[in-house]
């Protein structure tokens, strides 16, 4: 059962049309197992929310920075990508409200992150339909744009592997390399631990659901370890 008051509290909104938010929390897979569910799945709201999110973020960057288009495009991408939106969903506490199939509920890896990210876009679409542009803008500013300072400070808009390589070559004239140093979990939900090395020295380790994700995390941590951020 959708708990309206709790949802209002975590999203800092006052709901008028509760049906929109139930729809926003309904994944397509849930309908396959619950034929009598009276609400559609959330993909239309996701489509709408994606557009509103991009407009609000673009408007904020345009109004607050005079940087070149290319830089602001990279900043925007860091704010609206799936990894960031999944992080926001977890910070808010959206996950318990999601309605999904039993199979989807068991998956805690990449597919869950994708579902969480889409749910944030769906919520934005629901707020836009229910409360209008200003309320959806307030939600985006409160939960997503708030991460911009950290993105700029830590240069998270740059690919960490490319940035770590650039800094390693600049400061130590060494090209870093990566090695898998550990694995855990079943095949469908495997996690990798990867080390980033300068010659034989291991600078940092990163964990991820793919080797590429673990490499990026190792590079990101390596930048902090070497104080290259």
C-alpha positions as CSV (number, residue, x, y, z in Angstrom):
1,X,0.0,0.0,0.0
2,X,1.3,3.4,-1.0
3,X,2.0,5.5,2.2
4,X,1.2,9.0,1.1
5,X,2.4,10.9,4.2
6,X,5.8,9.1,4.3
7,X,6.3,9.8,0.6
8,X,5.4,13.5,1.1
9,X,7.9,13.7,3.9
10,X,10.9,12.1,2.0
11,X,10.2,14.1,-1.1
12,X,9.3,17.3,0.7
13,X,6.1,17.8,-1.2
14,X,2.4,18.1,-0.6
15,X,0.5,15.6,-2.8
16,X,-2.7,16.6,-4.5
17,X,-3.2,13.7,-7.0
18,X,-1.8,10.6,-5.3
19,X,-2.5,8.4,-8.4
20,X,0.4,10.2,-10.2
21,X,2.9,9.1,-7.5
22,X,1.6,5.5,-7.4
23,X,2.1,5.4,-11.1
24,X,5.6,6.9,-10.7
25,X,6.5,4.0,-8.3
26,X,5.0,1.3,-10.6
27,X,7.6,-0.6,-12.6
28,X,6.5,-2.3,-15.8
29,X,7.4,-5.7,-14.3
30,X,4.9,-5.3,-11.5
31,X,2.0,-5.2,-13.9
32,X,3.0,-8.6,-15.3
33,X,2.4,-10.2,-11.9
34,X,-0.4,-7.9,-10.7
35,X,-3.0,-7.7,-13.6
36,X,-5.5,-5.9,-11.4
37,X,-3.2,-3.1,-10.4
38,X,-5.3,0.0,-11.3
39,X,-2.4,2.2,-12.4
40,X,-0.1,2.2,-15.5
41,X,3.6,1.7,-15.3
42,X,5.9,4.7,-14.9
43,X,7.6,5.0,-18.3
44,X,5.5,7.9,-19.5
45,X,6.2,9.9,-16.4
46,X,9.8,9.0,-16.7
47,X,9.9,10.4,-20.2
48,X,8.3,13.7,-19.0
49,X,10.5,13.9,-15.9
50,X,13.7,13.4,-17.9
51,X,12.9,16.5,-20.0
52,X,12.0,18.6,-17.0
53,X,15.1,17.6,-15.2
54,X,17.4,18.5,-18.1
55,X,15.6,21.9,-18.5
56,X,15.9,22.8,-14.8
57,X,19.6,21.8,-14.6
58,X,20.4,23.6,-17.9
59,X,18.5,26.7,-16.7
60,X,20.4,26.7,-13.4
61,X,23.8,26.4,-15.1
62,X,23.0,29.0,-17.7
63,X,21.9,31.5,-15.0
64,X,24.7,30.9,-12.6
65,X,27.8,30.3,-14.7
66,X,29.5,32.0,-17.6
67,X,31.6,28.9,-18.6
68,X,31.8,27.6,-22.1
69,X,29.0,25.3,-23.4
70,X,31.3,22.2,-23.4
71,X,32.1,22.5,-19.7
72,X,28.5,23.1,-18.6
73,X,27.4,20.1,-20.8
74,X,29.8,17.9,-18.8
75,X,28.5,19.3,-15.5
76,X,25.0,18.7,-16.5
77,X,25.8,15.1,-17.5
78,X,27.3,14.5,-14.1
79,X,24.1,15.7,-12.4
80,X,21.5,13.8,-14.5
81,X,23.3,10.5,-15.2
82,X,22.0,7.2,-13.9
83,X,24.6,6.8,-11.3
84,X,23.8,10.2,-9.7
85,X,20.0,9.7,-9.9
86,X,20.3,6.2,-8.3
87,X,22.4,7.8,-5.5
88,X,19.7,10.5,-5.0
89,X,17.0,7.8,-4.9
90,X,18.8,6.0,-2.1
91,X,19.5,9.3,-0.2
92,X,15.9,10.2,-0.3
93,X,14.7,6.7,0.6
94,X,12.6,5.9,-2.5
95,X,13.4,2.2,-2.7
96,X,10.7,0.9,-0.3
97,X,8.0,2.6,-2.3
98,X,8.9,0.9,-5.6
99,X,6.5,-1.7,-6.9
100,X,8.3,-4.3,-9.0
101,X,8.2,-7.9,-9.9
102,X,9.6,-10.5,-7.5
103,X,12.5,-11.0,-9.9
104,X,13.3,-7.4,-10.1
105,X,13.1,-7.2,-6.3
106,X,15.9,-9.8,-6.0
107,X,18.2,-7.9,-8.3
108,X,20.4,-5.5,-6.3
109,X,23.0,-4.9,-9.0
110,X,23.1,-2.7,-12.1
111,X,19.5,-3.3,-12.9
112,X,18.4,-2.0,-9.5
113,X,20.4,1.2,-10.1
114,X,18.8,1.7,-13.5
115,X,15.3,1.2,-11.9
116,X,16.1,3.7,-9.1
117,X,17.4,6.3,-11.5
118,X,14.3,6.0,-13.6
119,X,12.1,6.3,-10.5
120,X,13.6,9.8,-9.8
121,X,12.7,10.9,-13.3
122,X,9.2,9.5,-12.8
123,X,8.8,11.4,-9.5
124,X,9.8,14.6,-11.3
125,X,7.2,13.9,-14.0
126,X,4.6,13.3,-11.3
127,X,5.4,16.5,-9.5
128,X,5.3,18.4,-12.7
129,X,1.9,17.1,-13.6
130,X,0.6,17.4,-10.0
131,X,2.1,20.7,-8.8
132,X,3.6,22.4,-11.9
133,X,7.1,23.6,-13.0
134,X,8.1,25.5,-9.9
135,X,7.5,22.6,-7.5
136,X,9.4,20.2,-9.7
137,X,12.2,22.7,-9.9
138,X,12.3,22.9,-6.1
139,X,12.6,19.1,-5.9
140,X,15.4,19.1,-8.4
141,X,17.3,21.9,-6.7
142,X,16.8,20.3,-3.3
143,X,17.9,16.8,-4.1
144,X,20.0,16.9,-7.4
145,X,21.5,20.3,-8.0
146,X,22.7,20.3,-4.4
147,X,25.4,17.9,-5.5
148,X,26.9,20.4,-8.0
149,X,29.3,21.9,-5.6
150,X,30.9,18.5,-4.8
151,X,31.0,17.7,-8.6
152,X,32.9,20.8,-9.3
153,X,35.1,20.7,-6.3
154,X,36.2,17.1,-6.9
155,X,36.1,17.4,-10.7
156,X,33.7,14.5,-10.8
157,X,32.5,15.7,-14.3
158,X,35.8,14.5,-15.6
159,X,36.3,10.8,-16.4
160,X,38.4,9.7,-13.4
161,X,40.5,7.2,-15.3
162,X,41.5,9.8,-17.9
163,X,42.1,12.5,-15.3
164,X,44.2,10.1,-13.1
165,X,46.3,9.1,-16.2
166,X,46.8,12.8,-17.1
167,X,47.9,13.7,-13.5
168,X,50.2,10.6,-13.2
169,X,51.9,11.4,-16.4
170,X,52.2,15.1,-15.5
171,X,53.5,14.5,-11.9
172,X,55.4,11.2,-12.1
173,X,55.8,10.5,-15.8
174,X,54.1,7.1,-15.3
175,X,51.1,5.6,-17.1
176,X,48.9,3.9,-14.5
177,X,47.6,0.3,-14.9
178,X,44.8,-1.6,-13.3
179,X,44.6,-5.1,-11.9
180,X,41.6,-7.1,-10.5
181,X,42.6,-7.9,-6.9
182,X,39.3,-9.5,-5.7
183,X,35.9,-10.7,-6.7
184,X,32.8,-11.5,-4.6
185,X,29.1,-12.5,-5.1
186,X,27.3,-14.8,-7.5
187,X,27.6,-14.4,-11.3
188,X,24.4,-12.4,-11.6
189,X,25.5,-10.0,-8.9
190,X,29.3,-10.1,-9.0
191,X,31.4,-7.3,-7.5
192,X,34.9,-6.6,-8.5
193,X,37.8,-5.0,-6.5
194,X,40.4,-3.4,-8.8
195,X,43.7,-1.7,-7.8
196,X,45.2,1.2,-9.6
197,X,49.0,1.0,-9.8
198,X,51.9,3.3,-10.6
199,X,54.6,0.8,-11.6
200,X,54.5,-1.7,-8.8
201,X,52.9,0.7,-6.2
202,X,49.2,0.2,-5.5
203,X,47.8,3.6,-5.0
204,X,44.1,2.8,-4.3
205,X,41.4,0.1,-4.7
206,X,37.9,0.6,-6.0
207,X,34.8,-1.7,-6.0
208,X,32.1,-1.9,-8.7
209,X,29.6,-4.2,-10.3
210,X,31.8,-4.3,-13.4
211,X,35.6,-4.1,-13.9
212,X,35.1,-0.8,-15.6
213,X,33.1,0.7,-12.7
214,X,35.7,-0.6,-10.2
215,X,38.5,0.9,-12.3
216,X,36.8,4.3,-12.3
217,X,36.2,4.1,-8.5
218,X,39.9,3.2,-8.0
219,X,41.0,6.1,-10.1
220,X,38.7,8.5,-8.2
221,X,40.0,7.3,-4.9
222,X,43.6,7.4,-6.3
223,X,43.1,11.1,-7.2
224,X,42.2,11.8,-3.5
225,X,45.1,9.7,-2.2
226,X,47.6,11.6,-4.4
227,X,45.9,14.9,-3.7
228,X,45.5,15.5,-7.4
229,X,41.9,16.8,-7.1
